[in-house]
Amino acid sequence: MSTVSTFLKKSKTNAKGEHPVVLRLADSGNKRVYFSTGFYATEKQFDTSSKGGRFFQGKGVRPFNLERKEEGGKTVTYTNKTANDKLGELEGRALEILKRYSDQHVSWSLEQFRVDFESAPRRAVFYEFAKGVIDQEYAGREKFKRVQIANDALASFVTYDDGFQKKMFQDINAKYLQGYVDYAVKKGNSPNTISIRMREIRRFFNIAIRDKVITPELYPFSSGKEDGKVRIPQSELSKTDQYLTLDSLKALANTSFKNAVLERTRHLFLFSYYCRGMNWKDMALLTKENFYQATVTDETTKESKEVVMLQYRRSKTKGEFDIQVTPNIRRELDWFENNTEKFGEYVLPIISVEVSADKMDEYLSQIRKRFNASLKTIAKKLKFPESQQNITIYTARHSFAMTLKNKDKSIEIISQALGHQSVETTKHYLAKFSTTKMAEETDIDLS
């Protein structure tokens, strides 16, 4: 079995008396071949006792700098930490080549490995990498909405810079990205649009770092501090006025419309609200198979009872979500059953024709636009305050969260009800509650 490691080759020194740090490959016959990493170090800087060999770093080690000659003869200064990241990147490249040999059953030689390793690109083209991610990680996993957003982001950068498709990761720096933001603002793009596109570019950088295509020092986005990096414009979607107050929600829940489209729109919004702000796509794809019978224990009486549960996988986070069908949810389901025509096994009147998976996001987007237009008509008819006139289906989620907050529900209840799965999202520990407790706490009566 072949092994890959880095170590200090003490048999050689440069003019400064430093030893070359090399990558060593040993084949199954223990024959060895060496490749330069571009680094030189003293014995006090390199830890030969560590697995694979690394520069000293961590507690008790004073940071130090190392120089490395990059492609094209340019000398770049690394810290001991980023130099270790680079060594890991080089080892990863070598291991990927060996894996390819194994997967393809290649009878390789050390000389062939040398050619493959040394000819491997040391500077990745951003556009090519991004298109690969779109094809493999997005389209390959049927994330077609993500494909659309990502392609839109790349197209906007091509418009900004006709040389964008040839730019390396190193070229997409903070100054370059700030230039794009300034350009987009002058062009009249909204903060929302700019934010969405910049987040896509940031996502590609994160994936490239994850896959060790680039090292973390190339990351051009600000961490929120004055670090000389680019800040992504804040999206307007975070404004707190994009939710309905309890008075508006009650008006919506208790005012029926003779217009069939508006009445269907009203009930779809209420269904989303009662289901803790279920998003449009998840609602549209619900079928009878999403519902099942379950036995739960009442936390107060300790008695068991049979309930109906609604289970679905959130299209945004891919997390499993279980909701007990409360009387409010049941009332909405019964209304749809008795007053609307539904297509196939779908339980809500959103999808009305056969749609392929790759066209579903586009189809639902068009239906959602008409739905949101109807919501705005309802807002005007019910004379909602001006801050609540521009409502969409997503307003149901904001409204649900704010209703719980205004009713002094605990942050743990709110977090779990919304399906938040990380501290990054909720900034609070996610307490676990039983199905019955969640049903009691989140069943809000608007009558």
C-alpha positions in Angstrom: 0.0 0.0 0.0 1.3 3.4 -0.9 1.9 6.1 1.7 2.2 9.9 1.5 3.8 12.2 4.1 5.8 15.3 4.4 9.2 15.5 6.2 12.4 17.6 6.6 15.1 16.3 4.3 18.2 17.0 6.4 20.7 15.8 3.8 20.3 19.1 1.9 20.4 22.8 2.9 19.9 26.1 1.2 22.2 29.2 1.5 20.5 30.0 4.8 21.2 26.6 6.2 17.5 25.6 6.1 16.4 22.1 5.0 13.8 21.5 2.2 10.4 20.3 3.3 9.4 17.6 0.9 6.5 15.3 0.1 7.5 11.7 0.2 5.6 8.9 -1.6 6.5 5.3 -0.8 5.0 2.6 -3.0 4.0 -0.9 -1.9 7.6 -2.1 -2.5 8.8 0.7 -0.2 10.5 2.5 -3.1 10.4 6.3 -2.4 10.2 9.4 -4.5 10.3 13.0 -3.3 8.5 16.2 -4.4 9.4 19.7 -3.3 6.7 21.6 -1.3 8.4 24.9 -1.9 9.2 25.4 1.8 12.5 25.4 3.7 12.7 25.2 7.4 15.1 24.7 10.3 14.9 21.7 12.7 13.4 24.1 15.3 10.6 25.0 13.0 9.5 21.5 11.8 8.0 18.9 14.0 9.3 15.6 12.7 7.5 13.7 15.5 4.0 14.6 14.3 2.2 12.3 12.0 3.0 13.2 8.4 5.3 16.0 9.6 4.2 19.6 10.2 5.5 23.0 11.2 5.3 23.7 14.9 2.2 25.6 15.9 -0.3 25.9 18.7 0.0 26.6 22.4 3.5 27.7 23.5 4.7 28.2 19.9 5.4 31.7 18.9 4.0 32.3 15.3 6.6 32.5 12.6 6.7 33.2 8.9 7.9 31.0 6.0 8.5 31.8 2.4 7.4 29.6 -0.5 8.1 30.0 -4.2 4.8 29.7 -6.0 4.0 29.0 -9.6 5.6 31.6 -11.9 8.4 32.3 -9.5 6.5 34.5 -7.2 7.6 34.3 -3.5 4.7 34.2 -1.0 4.9 34.6 2.8 3.0 32.1 4.9 2.5 31.8 8.6 3.3 28.5 10.3 -0.4 27.8 10.4 -1.2 28.6 6.8 2.0 26.7 5.7 0.6 23.6 7.4 -2.7 24.1 5.5 -0.7 24.2 2.3 1.1 21.0 3.3 -2.3 19.4 3.9 -3.4 20.6 0.5 -0.4 19.0 -1.2 -0.9 15.7 0.6 -4.6 15.8 -0.3 -3.7 16.3 -4.0 -1.4 13.2 -3.8 -4.0 11.1 -2.1 -6.6 12.1 -4.7 -4.3 10.9 -7.5 -3.7 7.6 -5.7 -7.4 7.2 -5.2 -8.1 7.8 -8.9 -5.5 5.1 -9.7 -7.2 2.7 -7.4 -10.8 3.5 -8.6 -9.7 3.1 -12.3 -7.5 0.1 -11.6 -4.4 1.8 -13.1 -1.1 0.0 -13.0 0.9 3.1 -12.2 4.6 3.8 -11.8 6.3 6.4 -9.6 7.3 8.3 -12.7 3.7 8.5 -13.8 2.7 9.7 -10.4 5.4 12.4 -10.6 4.0 13.6 -13.9 0.4 13.7 -12.7 1.3 15.4 -9.4 3.6 18.0 -10.8 1.2 18.8 -13.7 -1.8 19.3 -11.3 -3.0 22.9 -11.4 -1.8 25.0 -8.5 -4.2 27.8 -9.3 -7.8 26.9 -9.8 -10.0 28.8 -12.3 -13.0 30.1 -10.2 -15.6 29.9 -13.0 -14.7 26.3 -13.9 -14.7 25.2 -10.3 -18.1 26.9 -9.7 -19.7 25.3 -12.8 -18.4 21.9 -11.5 -20.1 22.5 -8.2 -23.3 23.5 -9.9 -23.3 20.3 -12.1 -22.2 17.9 -9.4 -23.4 19.2 -6.1 -26.5 21.1 -7.1 -28.0 19.6 -10.3 -26.6 16.2 -9.3 -28.6 16.3 -6.1 -31.7 17.8 -7.8 -31.2 21.2 -6.2 -32.6 22.9 -9.2 -33.5 26.2 -7.5 -29.9 26.5 -6.3 -28.7 25.8 -9.9 -30.8 28.8 -11.1 -29.6 31.1 -8.4 -25.9 30.1 -8.8 -26.0 30.5 -12.6 -27.6 33.9 -12.2 -24.8 35.0 -9.9 -22.1 33.8 -12.3 -23.8 35.5 -15.3 -24.0 38.8 -13.4 -20.2 38.6 -12.8 -19.6 37.9 -16.5 -21.5 41.1 -17.3 -19.4 43.0 -14.8 -16.1 41.6 -16.1 -15.8 40.0 -19.5 -12.6 38.3 -18.3 -14.3 36.8 -15.3 -14.4 33.3 -16.7 -10.6 33.1 -16.7 -10.1 34.6 -13.3 -8.3 32.4 -10.7 -9.5 32.2 -7.0 -6.6 34.5 -6.2 -8.0 37.1 -8.5 -11.4 37.2 -6.8 -10.2 39.2 -3.9 -11.9 41.8 -1.6 -11.0 44.7 -4.0 -12.4 42.8 -7.0 -15.7 41.9 -5.1 -16.2 45.4 -3.8 -15.8 46.6 -7.4 -18.7 44.3 -8.3 -20.9 45.6 -5.5 -20.3 49.2 -6.5 -21.0 48.2 -10.1 -24.3 46.4 -9.2 -25.4 49.4 -7.1 -24.9 51.8 -10.0 -26.7 49.5 -12.3 -29.7 49.7 -10.0 -29.7 46.2 -8.5 -31.5 45.9 -5.2 -29.6 45.1 -2.0 -31.5 41.7 -2.0 -30.3 40.8 -5.4 -26.7 41.8 -4.7 -26.7 40.0 -1.4 -28.1 36.7 -2.9 -25.4 36.8 -5.7 -22.6 37.6 -3.3 -23.6 34.8 -1.0 -23.4 32.4 -3.9 -19.8 33.5 -4.6 -19.0 33.0 -0.9 -20.5 29.5 -1.0 -18.1 28.6 -3.8 -15.2 29.8 -1.8 -16.3 27.8 1.3 -16.7 24.6 -0.8 -13.2 25.2 -2.4 -11.7 25.5 1.1 -13.6 22.5 2.2 -12.2 20.5 -0.7 -8.7 21.9 -0.2 -8.7 23.4 -3.7 -7.6 26.7 -2.1 -6.3 27.6 1.3 -8.2 29.8 3.9 -6.0 32.8 3.4 -7.6 33.4 0.0 -11.0 33.9 1.6 -12.1 37.5 0.7 -15.2 37.9 2.8 -15.4 39.8 6.1 -16.1 38.0 9.4 -18.0 41.1 10.6 -14.9 42.9 11.9 -12.8 45.7 10.3 -10.5 43.1 8.6 -10.0 44.8 5.2 -12.3 42.2 3.5 -15.5 42.7 1.6 -18.9 42.8 3.4 -22.0 41.3 1.8 -24.8 44.0 1.6 -27.5 43.3 4.1 -30.6 41.8 2.5 -33.9 43.7 2.9 -35.6 40.4 3.7 -34.4 40.7 7.3 -36.6 43.8 8.1 -38.8 43.1 11.1 -41.8 44.8 9.7 -42.4 41.9 7.2 -44.9 40.1 9.4 -48.5 40.4 10.3 -49.6 41.6 13.7 -52.2 39.6 15.6 -54.9 42.1 14.6 -54.1 41.6 10.9 -53.9 37.8 11.3 -57.3 37.7 13.0 -58.8 39.8 10.2 -57.3 37.4 7.7 -58.6 34.4 9.5 -62.1 35.7 10.0 -62.9 37.4 6.7 -64.0 35.3 3.8 -64.0 36.4 0.1 -66.5 35.7 -2.6 -63.7 35.7 -5.1 -62.5 32.0 -5.3 -58.9 32.9 -6.0 -58.6 35.2 -3.0 -60.4 32.7 -0.8 -58.0 29.9 -1.8 -55.1 32.2 -1.3 -56.3 33.1 2.2 -56.6 29.5 3.2 -53.2 28.6 1.8 -51.6 31.4 3.8 -53.4 30.2 7.0 -52.3 26.6 6.4 -48.7 27.7 6.1 -49.1 29.8 9.3 -50.7 27.0 11.3 -47.9 24.6 10.1 -45.3 26.9 11.7 -44.5 28.8 8.5 -44.2 25.9 6.1 -42.6 27.2 2.9 -44.3 27.2 -0.5 -42.5 24.3 -2.1 -43.0 22.0 0.9 -46.7 22.9 0.9 -47.0 22.2 -2.8 -45.4 18.7 -2.6 -47.5 17.4 0.3 -49.4 14.2 -0.5 -51.5 11.8 1.6 -48.3 9.8 2.3 -47.0 12.7 4.5 -49.7 12.0 7.1 -49.6 9.1 9.5 -51.3 7.9 12.7 -49.3 8.1 16.0 -49.7 7.4 19.7 -48.6 10.2 22.0 -48.7 10.7 25.7 -50.3 13.8 27.2 -47.7 15.4 29.5 -50.3 16.6 31.9 -52.6 13.7 32.3 -50.0 11.0 31.2 -52.8 9.4 29.1 -52.1 8.1 25.7 -54.0 9.3 22.7 -54.1 8.7 18.9 -53.2 11.7 16.7 -52.5 12.4 13.1 -49.0 13.6 12.3 -47.7 15.5 9.3 -44.1 14.6 8.4 -42.1 16.2 5.6 -38.5 16.9 4.7 -37.8 20.7 4.5 -36.6 21.5 1.0 -34.3 24.2 2.4 -32.4 22.3 5.2 -33.3 18.7 4.2 -34.2 18.1 7.9 -37.1 15.9 8.8 -40.0 17.8 10.3 -43.0 16.4 12.3 -46.1 18.4 13.1 -49.1 17.2 15.0 -52.3 18.0 13.0 -54.0 20.4 15.3 -57.7 21.4 15.0 -56.7 24.5 13.1 -54.7 22.5 10.6 -57.4 19.9 10.2 -60.0 22.7 9.6 -57.8 24.0 6.7 -57.3 20.5 5.2 -61.1 19.9 5.4 -61.7 23.2 3.6 -59.4 22.3 0.7 -60.9 18.8 0.5 -64.5 20.2 0.2 -63.9 23.4 -1.8 -61.0 22.8 -4.3 -59.9 20.5 -7.0 -56.5 18.9 -6.4 -54.1 17.2 -8.8 -53.1 13.5 -8.3 -52.2 12.7 -4.7 -51.4 16.3 -3.7 -53.5 17.6 -0.7 -53.3 21.3 -1.6 -54.4 23.0 -4.8 -51.1 24.4 -5.9 -49.7 21.9 -8.5 -52.3 21.3 -11.2 -50.3 19.5 -13.9 -47.6 16.9 -14.3 -44.2 18.6 -13.8 -40.8 17.0 -14.1 -38.3 17.3 -11.2 -36.0 19.6 -13.2 -38.8 22.0 -14.0 -40.6 22.0 -10.6 -38.8 25.0 -9.1 -39.5 27.1 -12.1 -43.2 26.0 -12.2 -43.7 26.7 -8.5 -42.0 30.0 -8.8 -44.5 31.2 -11.4 -47.5 30.0 -9.3 -46.0 31.6 -6.2 -45.8 35.0 -8.0 -49.5 34.9 -8.7 -50.3 33.7 -5.2 -48.2 36.6 -3.7 -50.0 39.1 -6.0 -53.3 37.8 -4.6 -52.0 38.2 -1.0 -51.3 41.8 -1.7 -54.8 42.3 -3.0 -56.1 40.8 0.3 -53.9 43.1 2.3 -55.4 46.1 0.5 -59.0 44.9 0.9 -58.5 44.3 4.6 -56.8 47.7 5.0 -53.6 46.3 6.6 -51.1 49.0 7.8 -48.7 50.2 5.1 -45.9 48.1 6.6 -47.9 45.0 6.1 -49.1 45.6 2.5 -46.1 43.9 0.8 -46.7 40.4 2.1 -45.7 37.1 0.6 -46.0 33.5 1.5 -42.8 33.8 3.6 -44.6 36.4 5.7 -46.5 33.5 7.3 -43.3 32.2 8.8 -42.3 35.6 10.1 -45.8 36.1 11.5 -45.8 32.7 13.2 -42.5 33.4 14.9 -43.5 36.9 16.0 -46.8 35.7 17.3 -45.1 33.2 19.6 -42.6 35.9 20.7 -45.4 38.3 21.5 -47.2 35.6 23.5 -44.0 35.3 25.6 -43.3 31.7 24.4 -39.7 30.6 25.2 -37.0 31.0 22.7 -36.5 27.2 22.8 -40.2 26.6 21.8 -39.8 29.1 19.0 -36.5 27.7 17.8 -37.9 24.1 17.7 -41.1 25.2 16.1 -39.3 26.8 13.2 -37.0 23.8 12.7 -33.8 25.6 13.4 -31.0 23.1 13.6 -27.9 25.0 14.7 -26.7 27.5 17.2 -25.7 29.7 14.3 -29.3 30.0 13.3 -31.1 30.3 16.7 -28.2 31.5 18.9 -29.7 29.5 21.7 -29.6 26.0 22.9 -32.4 24.0 21.2 -34.4 22.3 23.9 -36.3 19.1 23.0 -40.0 19.0 23.6 -42.4 16.2 23.2 -44.9 16.1 20.3 -47.8 16.9 22.6 -46.0 19.9 24.2 -45.2 21.3 20.8 -48.8 20.9 19.6 -50.1 22.7 22.7 -47.6 25.5 22.5 -47.9 26.2 18.8 -51.6 25.7 18.2 -52.7 29.4 18.0 -56.4 30.2 17.8 -57.2 33.1 15.6 -61.0 32.9 16.1 
